[in-house]
């Protein structure tokens, strides 16, 4: 199964995007994980990788599409991918909300991980009007 990971410097931001995306795409709770920093902005590398590993194992995820809110989130995700995470962790460079929604919509129709990743990355092209 493929999972969608949303990483923000604030947990409330990640959780808000998760709720919106889940409601619009109709994904199960198990398919989307929102991780964020503590009330004071920031994300701890060890916490992120540990929570990601637990989620991956608990839900038998073979692929994880990961979207971060800022560059340092992507940096942490890339570190996890390169050192800690078995399986495939696809680190997406996309606008946070639009990329998450595009990925979730692709997941909801059963797309393969490569297509989900590409849909998220293509979110740079989405215009609001």
C-alpha positions as CSV (number, residue, x, y, z in Angstrom):
1,X,0.0,0.0,0.0
2,X,1.1,3.6,-0.6
3,X,0.8,6.2,2.2
4,X,0.8,10.0,2.1
5,X,3.1,11.8,4.6
6,X,2.6,15.5,5.3
7,X,5.4,17.2,7.2
8,X,5.2,20.7,8.6
9,X,7.1,22.8,11.1
10,X,3.8,23.0,13.0
11,X,1.7,19.9,13.8
12,X,-1.5,22.0,13.5
13,X,-0.6,22.9,9.9
14,X,0.1,19.3,8.9
15,X,-3.1,18.1,10.6
16,X,-5.2,20.8,8.9
17,X,-3.9,19.8,5.5
18,X,-4.5,16.1,6.3
19,X,-8.1,16.8,7.3
20,X,-8.8,18.8,4.1
21,X,-7.1,16.3,1.8
22,X,-8.8,13.3,3.5
23,X,-12.2,14.9,3.2
24,X,-11.8,15.8,-0.5
25,X,-10.1,12.6,-1.7
26,X,-11.9,10.1,0.6
27,X,-8.8,8.3,1.8
28,X,-8.7,6.2,4.9
29,X,-7.0,7.5,8.1
30,X,-4.3,4.9,7.8
31,X,-3.3,6.2,4.4
32,X,-2.4,9.7,5.5
33,X,0.0,10.7,8.3
34,X,0.6,14.3,9.5
35,X,3.8,15.0,11.4
36,X,4.9,18.4,12.7
37,X,7.1,20.2,15.1
38,X,6.2,21.0,18.6
39,X,4.3,24.1,19.6
40,X,7.5,26.0,19.1
41,X,8.4,25.6,15.4
42,X,10.8,22.9,14.4
43,X,11.0,19.2,13.6
44,X,13.4,16.8,15.4
45,X,15.0,14.4,12.9
46,X,15.0,11.4,15.3
47,X,11.3,11.9,16.0
48,X,10.4,12.2,12.4
49,X,12.3,9.1,11.3
50,X,11.0,7.0,14.2
51,X,7.4,8.0,13.7
52,X,7.7,7.4,9.9
53,X,9.2,3.9,10.5
54,X,6.5,3.0,13.0
55,X,3.7,4.1,10.6
56,X,5.3,2.3,7.7
57,X,5.6,-1.0,9.6
58,X,2.2,-0.8,11.3
59,X,0.4,-0.3,8.0
60,X,2.7,-2.4,5.8
61,X,3.4,0.5,3.5
62,X,5.7,-0.3,0.5
63,X,5.8,3.3,-0.7
64,X,5.4,6.6,1.0
65,X,4.8,9.9,-0.9
66,X,6.2,12.6,1.4
67,X,5.4,16.3,1.1
68,X,7.0,19.0,3.3
69,X,6.0,22.6,3.9
70,X,9.5,24.2,3.6
71,X,12.9,23.3,2.4
72,X,14.2,22.1,5.7
73,X,11.3,19.6,5.9
74,X,12.4,18.2,2.6
75,X,16.0,18.0,3.9
76,X,14.9,15.9,6.9
77,X,12.8,13.7,4.7
78,X,15.7,13.1,2.4
79,X,17.9,12.2,5.3
80,X,15.3,9.7,6.5
81,X,15.0,8.2,3.0
82,X,18.8,7.9,2.6
83,X,19.5,6.4,6.0
84,X,16.6,5.0,8.0
85,X,13.6,4.0,5.9
86,X,13.2,0.6,4.2
87,X,11.1,0.6,1.1
88,X,10.5,3.6,-1.1
89,X,10.2,7.1,0.3
90,X,9.3,9.5,-2.5
91,X,10.2,13.1,-1.4
92,X,8.1,15.5,-3.4
93,X,9.0,19.1,-4.2
94,X,5.6,20.7,-4.5
95,X,3.4,23.4,-2.9
96,X,2.3,21.9,0.4
97,X,-1.5,21.9,0.1
98,X,-1.9,21.6,-3.7
99,X,0.7,18.8,-3.9
100,X,-0.9,17.0,-1.0
101,X,-4.3,17.2,-2.7
102,X,-3.0,16.1,-6.1
103,X,-1.3,13.1,-4.5
104,X,-4.4,12.2,-2.6
105,X,-6.6,12.4,-5.6
106,X,-4.2,10.2,-7.6
107,X,-4.1,7.7,-4.7
108,X,-7.9,7.7,-4.5
109,X,-8.2,6.3,-8.0
110,X,-5.5,3.7,-7.5
111,X,-2.6,5.2,-9.3
112,X,0.9,3.7,-8.9
113,X,3.5,5.5,-6.7
114,X,5.3,7.0,-9.7
115,X,2.1,8.6,-11.0
116,X,1.2,9.8,-7.5
117,X,4.6,11.4,-7.1
118,X,4.3,13.0,-10.6
119,X,0.8,14.3,-9.8
120,X,2.1,16.0,-6.7
121,X,5.1,17.5,-8.4
122,X,2.9,18.8,-11.2
123,X,1.0,20.8,-8.6
124,X,3.4,23.7,-9.4
125,X,1.3,24.1,-12.6
126,X,-2.1,24.4,-10.8
127,X,-3.5,27.9,-11.0
128,X,-6.4,29.0,-8.8
129,X,-8.1,31.0,-11.5
